[in-house]
Amino acid sequence: AQNGFALSLGARWWFVPPGLMIALFGMGLSLVNFSIDEVINPKLKNLRQHRKRARRALRLERDLAQRARRTPVKETDR
């Protein structure tokens, strides 16, 4: 690209696609690294289980709040 004057001719296809492919390849390797680390590292495994429990508790709390909003409140005579 440099010897063929790609920048001066506006031929971006000489350097943009290879750059994108290198970036995607690096991102893919990092995602594989994160997943392997999560499986192998017991601290991260416990963290994942803790997050699942927290999400489940949050979902239950939201459901209970929605049910409470739907239930009509009876007014009492004073």
Distance bins in CASP14 RR format, pairs under 12 A and 6 or more apart:
PFRMAT RR
TARGET T0000
AUTHOR 0000-0000-0000
RMODE 2
METHOD distances of the structure
MODEL  1
1 7 1 0 0 1 0 0 0 0 0 0 0
1 8 0 0 0 0 0 1 0 0 0 0 0
1 9 0 0 0 0 1 0 0 0 0 0 0
1 10 0 0 0 0 0 1 0 0 0 0 0
1 11 1 0 0 1 0 0 0 0 0 0 0
1 12 0 0 0 0 1 0 0 0 0 0 0
1 13 0 0 0 0 1 0 0 0 0 0 0
1 14 1 1 0 0 0 0 0 0 0 0 0
1 15 1 0 1 0 0 0 0 0 0 0 0
1 16 0 0 0 0 1 0 0 0 0 0 0
1 17 0 0 0 0 0 1 0 0 0 0 0
1 18 0 0 0 0 1 0 0 0 0 0 0
1 19 0 0 0 0 0 1 0 0 0 0 0
2 8 0 0 0 0 0 1 0 0 0 0 0
2 9 0 0 0 0 0 1 0 0 0 0 0
2 11 0 0 0 0 0 1 0 0 0 0 0
2 14 0 0 0 0 1 0 0 0 0 0 0
2 15 0 0 0 0 1 0 0 0 0 0 0
3 9 0 0 0 0 0 1 0 0 0 0 0
3 14 0 0 0 0 0 1 0 0 0 0 0
4 10 0 0 0 0 0 1 0 0 0 0 0
4 11 0 0 0 0 1 0 0 0 0 0 0
4 14 0 0 0 0 1 0 0 0 0 0 0
4 15 0 0 0 0 0 1 0 0 0 0 0
5 11 0 0 0 0 1 0 0 0 0 0 0
5 14 0 0 0 0 1 0 0 0 0 0 0
6 12 1 0 0 1 0 0 0 0 0 0 0
6 13 0 0 0 0 1 0 0 0 0 0 0
6 14 1 0 1 0 0 0 0 0 0 0 0
6 15 1 0 0 1 0 0 0 0 0 0 0
6 16 0 0 0 0 1 0 0 0 0 0 0
6 17 0 0 0 0 0 1 0 0 0 0 0
6 18 0 0 0 0 0 1 0 0 0 0 0
7 13 0 0 0 0 0 1 0 0 0 0 0
7 14 0 0 0 0 1 0 0 0 0 0 0
7 15 1 0 0 1 0 0 0 0 0 0 0
7 16 0 0 0 0 0 1 0 0 0 0 0
8 14 0 0 0 0 0 1 0 0 0 0 0
9 15 0 0 0 0 0 1 0 0 0 0 0
10 16 0 0 0 0 0 1 0 0 0 0 0
11 17 0 0 0 0 0 1 0 0 0 0 0
12 18 0 0 0 0 0 1 0 0 0 0 0
12 19 0 0 0 0 0 1 0 0 0 0 0
12 20 0 0 0 0 0 1 0 0 0 0 0
13 19 0 0 0 0 0 1 0 0 0 0 0
13 20 0 0 0 0 0 1 0 0 0 0 0
15 21 0 0 0 0 0 1 0 0 0 0 0
15 22 0 0 0 0 0 1 0 0 0 0 0
16 22 0 0 0 0 0 1 0 0 0 0 0
16 23 0 0 0 0 0 1 0 0 0 0 0
17 23 0 0 0 0 0 1 0 0 0 0 0
17 24 0 0 0 0 0 1 0 0 0 0 0
18 24 0 0 0 0 0 1 0 0 0 0 0
18 25 0 0 0 0 0 1 0 0 0 0 0
19 25 0 0 0 0 1 0 0 0 0 0 0
19 26 0 0 0 0 0 1 0 0 0 0 0
19 27 0 0 0 0 0 1 0 0 0 0 0
20 26 0 0 0 0 0 1 0 0 0 0 0
20 27 0 0 0 0 0 1 0 0 0 0 0
21 27 0 0 0 0 0 1 0 0 0 0 0
21 28 0 0 0 0 0 1 0 0 0 0 0
22 28 0 0 0 0 0 1 0 0 0 0 0
22 29 0 0 0 0 0 1 0 0 0 0 0
23 29 0 0 0 0 0 1 0 0 0 0 0
23 30 0 0 0 0 0 1 0 0 0 0 0
24 30 0 0 0 0 0 1 0 0 0 0 0
24 31 0 0 0 0 0 1 0 0 0 0 0
25 31 0 0 0 0 0 1 0 0 0 0 0
25 32 0 0 0 0 0 1 0 0 0 0 0
26 32 0 0 0 0 1 0 0 0 0 0 0
26 33 0 0 0 0 1 0 0 0 0 0 0
27 33 0 0 0 0 0 1 0 0 0 0 0
27 34 0 0 0 0 0 1 0 0 0 0 0
28 34 0 0 0 0 1 0 0 0 0 0 0
28 35 0 0 0 0 0 1 0 0 0 0 0
28 36 0 0 0 0 0 1 0 0 0 0 0
29 35 0 0 0 0 0 1 0 0 0 0 0
29 36 0 0 0 0 0 1 0 0 0 0 0
30 36 0 0 0 0 0 1 0 0 0 0 0
30 37 0 0 0 0 0 1 0 0 0 0 0
31 37 0 0 0 0 0 1 0 0 0 0 0
31 38 0 0 0 0 0 1 0 0 0 0 0
32 38 0 0 0 0 0 1 0 0 0 0 0
32 39 0 0 0 0 0 1 0 0 0 0 0
33 39 0 0 0 0 0 1 0 0 0 0 0
33 40 0 0 0 0 0 1 0 0 0 0 0
33 41 0 0 0 0 0 1 0 0 0 0 0
33 44 0 0 0 0 0 1 0 0 0 0 0
34 40 0 0 0 0 0 1 0 0 0 0 0
34 41 0 0 0 0 0 1 0 0 0 0 0
34 44 0 0 0 0 1 0 0 0 0 0 0
34 48 0 0 0 0 0 1 0 0 0 0 0
35 41 0 0 0 0 0 1 0 0 0 0 0
35 44 0 0 0 0 0 1 0 0 0 0 0
35 45 0 0 0 0 0 1 0 0 0 0 0
35 48 0 0 0 0 0 1 0 0 0 0 0
36 44 0 0 0 0 0 1 0 0 0 0 0
36 45 0 0 0 0 0 1 0 0 0 0 0
37 43 0 0 0 0 1 0 0 0 0 0 0
37 44 1 0 0 1 0 0 0 0 0 0 0
37 45 0 0 0 0 1 0 0 0 0 0 0
37 47 0 0 0 0 0 1 0 0 0 0 0
37 48 0 0 0 0 0 1 0 0 0 0 0
38 44 1 0 1 0 0 0 0 0 0 0 0
38 45 1 0 0 1 0 0 0 0 0 0 0
38 46 0 0 0 0 0 1 0 0 0 0 0
38 47 0 0 0 0 1 0 0 0 0 0 0
38 48 1 0 0 1 0 0 0 0 0 0 0
38 49 0 0 0 0 0 1 0 0 0 0 0
38 51 0 0 0 0 0 1 0 0 0 0 0
39 45 1 0 0 1 0 0 0 0 0 0 0
39 48 0 0 0 0 1 0 0 0 0 0 0
41 47 0 0 0 0 1 0 0 0 0 0 0
41 48 0 0 0 0 0 1 0 0 0 0 0
42 48 0 0 0 0 0 1 0 0 0 0 0
42 49 0 0 0 0 0 1 0 0 0 0 0
43 49 0 0 0 0 0 1 0 0 0 0 0
43 50 0 0 0 0 0 1 0 0 0 0 0
44 50 0 0 0 0 0 1 0 0 0 0 0
44 51 0 0 0 0 0 1 0 0 0 0 0
45 51 0 0 0 0 0 1 0 0 0 0 0
45 52 0 0 0 0 0 1 0 0 0 0 0
46 52 0 0 0 0 0 1 0 0 0 0 0
46 53 0 0 0 0 0 1 0 0 0 0 0
47 53 0 0 0 0 0 1 0 0 0 0 0
47 54 0 0 0 0 0 1 0 0 0 0 0
48 54 0 0 0 0 0 1 0 0 0 0 0
48 55 0 0 0 0 0 1 0 0 0 0 0
49 55 0 0 0 0 0 1 0 0 0 0 0
49 56 0 0 0 0 0 1 0 0 0 0 0
50 56 0 0 0 0 0 1 0 0 0 0 0
50 57 0 0 0 0 0 1 0 0 0 0 0
51 57 0 0 0 0 0 1 0 0 0 0 0
51 58 0 0 0 0 0 1 0 0 0 0 0
52 58 0 0 0 0 0 1 0 0 0 0 0
52 59 0 0 0 0 0 1 0 0 0 0 0
53 59 0 0 0 0 0 1 0 0 0 0 0
53 60 0 0 0 0 0 1 0 0 0 0 0
54 60 0 0 0 0 0 1 0 0 0 0 0
54 61 0 0 0 0 0 1 0 0 0 0 0
55 61 0 0 0 0 0 1 0 0 0 0 0
55 62 0 0 0 0 0 1 0 0 0 0 0
56 62 0 0 0 0 0 1 0 0 0 0 0
56 63 0 0 0 0 0 1 0 0 0 0 0
57 63 0 0 0 0 0 1 0 0 0 0 0
57 64 0 0 0 0 0 1 0 0 0 0 0
58 64 0 0 0 0 0 1 0 0 0 0 0
58 65 0 0 0 0 0 1 0 0 0 0 0
59 65 0 0 0 0 0 1 0 0 0 0 0
59 66 0 0 0 0 0 1 0 0 0 0 0
60 66 0 0 0 0 0 1 0 0 0 0 0
60 67 0 0 0 0 0 1 0 0 0 0 0
61 67 0 0 0 0 0 1 0 0 0 0 0
61 68 0 0 0 0 0 1 0 0 0 0 0
62 68 0 0 0 0 0 1 0 0 0 0 0
62 69 0 0 0 0 0 1 0 0 0 0 0
63 69 0 0 0 0 0 1 0 0 0 0 0
63 70 0 0 0 0 0 1 0 0 0 0 0
64 70 0 0 0 0 0 1 0 0 0 0 0
64 71 0 0 0 0 0 1 0 0 0 0 0
65 71 0 0 0 0 0 1 0 0 0 0 0
END
